[in-house]
């Protein structure tokens, strides 16, 4: 979901990577406005998704500000363990994580240290 849906004339672009074959749809600003007039529940669902994303972002910023490296690593591992494709067994968790994502996650944890 892009914020361009909420402003007329806003250029929209996005990168998408699918795990399986899928279909992609596009909707114009005008059609979107017509759609939400007919079905305002769509706005509630979009708002809910945006609120969840903002909450995750706020948590990440808070972790960067208030947790040390060990705490950030622990928090990142806990978050990864909560992902739908993580397999858990009592006290053991197996994460399905591509190497690139692991590197990006690690870089996000270490990046603030470089600034100092």
MOSULCOR-V476271 format. One record per residue. N is the residue number from 1. RES is the residue in one small letter. SS is DSSP state (H for helix, E for strand, - for the rest). OMEGA is omega as a letter, one per 30 degrees, with the letter a starting at -180 (* if undefined). D_CENTER is the distance of its C-alpha to the mean C-alpha in whole Angstrom. Layout:
<<N RES SS OMEGA D_CENTER> <N RES SS OMEGA D_CENTER>>
//
This chain:
<<1 x - l 11> <2 x - l 12> <3 x H l 14> <4 x H l 17> <5 x H a 18> <6 x H l 19> <7 x - l 22> <8 x - l 24> <9 x - l 25> <10 x - l 22> <11 x - a 21> <12 x - l 18> <13 x - a 17> <14 x - l 14> <15 x - a 13> <16 x - l 12> <17 x - a 13> <18 x - l 15> <19 x - l 16> <20 x - l 19> <21 x - a 21> <22 x - l 19> <23 x - a 21> <24 x - l 19> <25 x - l 20> <26 x - l 20> <27 x - l 22> <28 x - l 24> <29 x H a 23> <30 x H l 27> <31 x H l 26> <32 x H l 23> <33 x H l 25> <34 x H a 28> <35 x H a 25> <36 x H l 24> <37 x H a 28> <38 x H a 28> <39 x - a 26> <40 x - l 24> <41 x H l 22> <42 x H l 19> <43 x H l 19> <44 x H l 18> <45 x H l 16> <46 x H l 14> <47 x H l 14> <48 x H l 13> <49 x H l 10> <50 x H l 10> <51 x H l 11> <52 x H l 9> <53 x H l 6> <54 x H l 9> <55 x H l 10> <56 x H l 7> <57 x H l 8> <58 x H l 12> <59 x H l 12> <60 x H l 11> <61 x H l 14> <62 x H l 16> <63 x H l 16> <64 x H a 17> <65 x H a 19> <66 x H a 21> <67 x - l 21> <68 x - a 23> <69 x H l 22> <70 x H l 23> <71 x H l 21> <72 x H l 17> <73 x H l 18> <74 x H a 19> <75 x H l 16> <76 x H l 13> <77 x H l 16> <78 x H l 16> <79 x H l 12> <80 x H l 12> <81 x H l 15> <82 x - a 13> <83 x - a 12> <84 x - a 14> <85 x - l 15> <86 x - l 16> <87 x E a 20> <88 x E l 22> <89 x E a 26> <90 x - a 27> <91 x - a 26> <92 x E l 25> <93 x E l 22> <94 x E a 21> <95 x - l 18> <96 x - a 17> <97 x - l 15> <98 x - a 16> <99 x H a 18> <100 x H a 16> <101 x H l 13> <102 x H l 15> <103 x H l 17> <104 x H l 14> <105 x H l 13> <106 x H l 16> <107 x H l 17> <108 x H l 14> <109 x H a 16> <110 x H a 20> <111 x H a 19> <112 x H l 20> <113 x H a 23> <114 x H a 24> <115 x H a 25> <116 x - * 27>>
//
